[in-house]
Amino acid sequence: MKKLSLFFVFGLFVWAAQVGEVLPHLVLEGQEGGLMDGRAFDSQILSSKTFLVIYSDPDKKDLNDEFFHKVKKAHFDRSRYGSIAIVNMQATWLPSFLLQAILKKKQKAYPDTIYVKDKKKVLVKKWGLADNDQVVMIVQKGKVLFVKNGKLSPKEQMRAFEILRRSVNGTNR
């Protein structure tokens, strides 16, 4: 019983990204990370429109490529849609120079995506995201509409795509 109570009390202090919740505001800069060009990343941007947010261990960067290619082919209106790829830099054995090369290659494949480096697992702690995995989220005006850790099944891909499409088109009621 003591263990159960302790687990329950501890659980109250751990926030995890869940559908329907608004993500807590955070800024990644300096030693914690930031944009590829060294500027700060402010999560306030998520309140501006619908975003596909990927938080990923670099070793699992291709885990949901089939889904990402489908989203890319949809050519969503960029004034209503954005994509952000946040890289969990501590979740890999890869050296920084190699990660930089991988990110530059991804940036060429997805030029409209905002790439962010999380050097200290800030999002694992502040947003309760999975460590050493890939998290796919759809966020509209800061509110989580979809979240999934790991590989999306074909059914989850269809569901996520439909949520994204409806949110971008303003028909998600």
N, C-alpha and C positions, 0 to 999 in steps of 0.2 A: 504494500500500500504506500509506503514511504517513497519508493521509486516512482510509482505512478504519480503521486502528488508532485514530486520534484520535476518530473518530466512535464507535467501540465503547467507548472509555474514557469519553468524555463521556456516552454513553448509560447507563453504570452509575450515574451521579449524578443522572439524571432519573427520578423516580418518576412513573408515570402510573396512574390508576385503572384497574384491570383486574378482570375477573370472578374471584372467588375470593380477592381480596386484601382485607385490612382497611384501611380508610381511616385515614391518620394523624390523630391528634387535633389540633384547632386551635381557637382562640378568635378571633372577630372582635369587636373593640370599639374605641371611640374613632375615631381617624383611619383605621383599617382598615375600619370598618363596624360592623355589628351588626343587631339587630332593628329593626323600624320605629319602636318607641317609644324607641329610644336605648340600650336595655339590650344587654349582650353576648350574642353567639350562641356557644354551646359545642357543638362537634360530638359531645360525649359523649352527647347526646340520641339519636344514631343507634344507640346500643347498647341502647336500651330496647324497640324493636319494629321492624316493617317500615316503611320509609319510601320513598316516591317522592320523589326529589330531582331538582329541575330547576335547572340552572345556566344562566343565559341572558343573552345580549346583549339589552337592551331593544328593539332594532330587530327582533329575531326572536321576540318574546314570543308570537306566535300560531302559530308554526311547527308545533307538534304539538297544537293545540287539539282536533282530532278525537279523539286518544287521551285527552287529559285529560278531555274530556266523557264518554267511555266509562267512565273510572275513577270519575268523580263519580257517574254513574248506578248504579254497582255498590253504592254505599252500604256500603262495607267497615266492619267493626266498628272504631270509632275507638280502642278500647282496645288493638287489635292492629295498627293501621295509622295512619300519619301522612303528611303531605305537607309538603315544604319547597321554597319557591321562592327561590333565591338569585340576586340580580340583579348582574351584572357592570357596575357603574356607570361604569367607564372605557371600556367598549366601545361607547359611543354618543355622538352629537353632541347629544343632547337635554339641555336645561338641567335642573338639579335640581328646580325647581318643577314642571316638566312630568312628570318621572319620578315625583315624589310623587303627582301626580294620577292617573297611570296605575296606580301600585301600589295606591292607594286603591280604584280601580275594580275591579282584579283581586281585592283582598281582599273586596269585596262579593260577587263572583261565586264565590269560593272561601273562605268565611269560616273554615273549619277549617285552612286552609293557613298555615304559619308563613312569613312573608316576611322575608328577610334581605338587607341591602345589603353587597356586597363592593366597597368603594371603591378598593382598591389591587390588584386581581387576585390576592388571596392564594390563592384556590383554583386559579387557573391555575398558580401556582408550587408550592404545597404538595401539591395533589392531582393535578397534571398534567392538568387539564381544558382543553378546547379554548377558546381565546380567540375572541371575535367570532363565536360560534355558540351553539347551544343543546345542552346535554348532558342526557340523560335517564338517571337511574340508579335502580336498585332496590337498596336496602341493607337487609339484615336483620342486626340486632345488630352493626352496624359493618362487616359484610362485603358486598362488592359482588356482587350476583347478576346484574345486567344493567347494561350501560352502552352508550350510543350517542350519537355526535355527529351533529347535524343532524336532518333530517326522517326520521321513522320511516316506512318503507314499510308497506303494509297487512299484509304478512307479519310484519314486525318488531313492529308494534302487537299482533298476535295473540300472538306469542311473549312480548312484555313483559307483556301483560295476564295471560297464563297463569302466568308466573313470579310476578307480583304476587299473583294470586289464591291460588296454592298456598302461597306464603310466609305470607300473612295467615291462611290457614286451617290452617296447620301441616302441610301435606301435600307439602312441597317435597323430598321424598327421592327 
